[in-house]
Amino acid sequence: MTDHVILVSIADPFAASLSAERLAAIARRVLEAEDAPPVELSIAITDDETVRSLNREYAGEDAVTDVLSFSQREGEEFVTPPGEVPPLGEVIIAYPQALRQAQGRLPRQAAERGRSANHEVAHLLIHGLLHLLGYDHAQSEEARRMRAREEELLGPSVIG
């Protein structure tokens, strides 16, 4: 069986703070826990302005956000060459925003103050990946289901 292909890109200013191997391992464990067929996933850790620009262009919101997910399964169908895994999408995380959230410097994050930046990035990666796998939080019941799954996946085997 073909394995998941996980590509991780960390912008230079944040490369010393994060491990591409650790992020790929977290993503792989989530994909396996969700019984996802083999897919290609891209993960990008970048700055606030890059995420703000993408958020403005694709979501129509001129603001920094913590994580964006771009599905490659929506819209026109991609043709996957024989022997290759199909693309799932990309999760893009704004590291400075994740750091602010981990430090509890944003009012809505005060309850989670004291998380490490690595824990916050792991949480955002799981959140973004769950979106690509079909989870949503537009309705309150969906939000409860997604949050519960995030918490399960944030267990010690993923974060530790």
N, C-alpha and C positions, 0 to 999 in steps of 0.2 A: 504494500500500500504506500502511496505517495504521502510524504509528510507535509505539514504546513510550511510555507515559505514566509518568513517574517523579516522584513527589512526595517532597520532602525537607523534613523538619522538624528544626531544630536548636534545642534549648533555649537560652534567652537566655545563661546563664552560659558556654556553649561556642561561641556564634555567632562570636566574634572569632577563634577558633582553627581553624575549619573553613570550607570553602567548599561550599555546597549545590550549586553548579554542578559542582564537581570530583567530588563524590560521585555526582551524577546521571550524569556522563560515565563514571565507573568502572562503575557499574551497567549503563549502556547498552552499554559494550564487552563486559561479561561476557555479557549477554543475546544480543548479536550473535555472540560467539564460540561460544556454546552453541546457536546457530541456533534460539533461542526465537521462537515466533510473537509478534506484538504483544501486549503485556500491560500492565497497570497495576501498578506496584510502589510501595509506600510505604517510606520510610526515615526512621527517627526516631533522633536522637541525644539521649540524655537522661542523667539522673543515676542513681547507684547504687540509690537507694531505689525509684525507679520500676521499674527492671528487677528488683530483688529482689521487689517486690510482684507483678509479672507472673509471675515465676518461681515464686513461692509459689502463686499462684492457678491457673496453668495447668499447671505441671510438678510441683507438690507439693514443691518444694524451697525452703526458706526460706533462700536464700543469694543473694548478688550473683553474677551471671555476666556474661561479657563481651558476648555476643550471643544474642538470641532470634530465631527465625524463626516466623512465624505464617502458615501457608498458607491461602489462601482457595479452594483447590481440593479440600480435604478436607471430608468431612461433606456437608451439604446443598449442592446445586449452586446457584450464583448464576445468575440469568437476566441476561444482558448485553443492554442495549437495543441495537437496531439502530444500526450505525455507531460503536459504542463498543468499546473493547478490554476483554477480560475481566480481572478482577483476578487477580493471581498471589499476592500476600500482602504481608507487612510484615516488614522487618528492623529490629530495635530494638537499638541499641548503647549500652552504658553507658560514656560517655566517661571518667569518672574511673577505671574499671577498665581501660579501654584504655590510659590514660596510665600507670597503675601497671605494666602489662605491658610497655609500651614502655621504661620505665625499669628493667625487670628487678627490680622490688621484690617480685615473687612468685617463690618458689623454682622452680616449674615453668617460669618464663619466663626464667630466668637465661641460658640459652643464646642467647636472642634479644635480650639487653640491647643497648642502643644504637640500636634502631629509633626512628625518629621517631614521635610520636603520630599524625601523618597516615598513616604507613606502617601502623601497627597498626590504625587505623580502616579503612583500605582493605582490609587482610587480613580483618578481621572482617566487613566488608560482603560481600566475595567469599565467605567461608565461609557466611554466612547465606543469601546468594542461591543458592549451590550447593545448600543444603538445600532451598530452595523449588523448585529445578529437578530434585529427585529424588536428589541425592547423599546419602550417609549414611556414618557411621563407626562403626556398631555392631559390625561384624565387622572383623577385622584387614585383610582384603583390600580391603574397602570403604574403610577408613581410609587405606590406602596410595593407592588410586585418587583419593580426594578430596584428599588432601594434595598429590599430584603435580599435580592440576589447579589447585589453589590456587596452587602455586608457578609454574606456567606463566602463569596469569592475573596474577600479581603482578609480571610482567616490567616492564622500563623503560617500555613504552608505556602501562601503566596507572598505575604509581606516579610516573613522571617528571614 
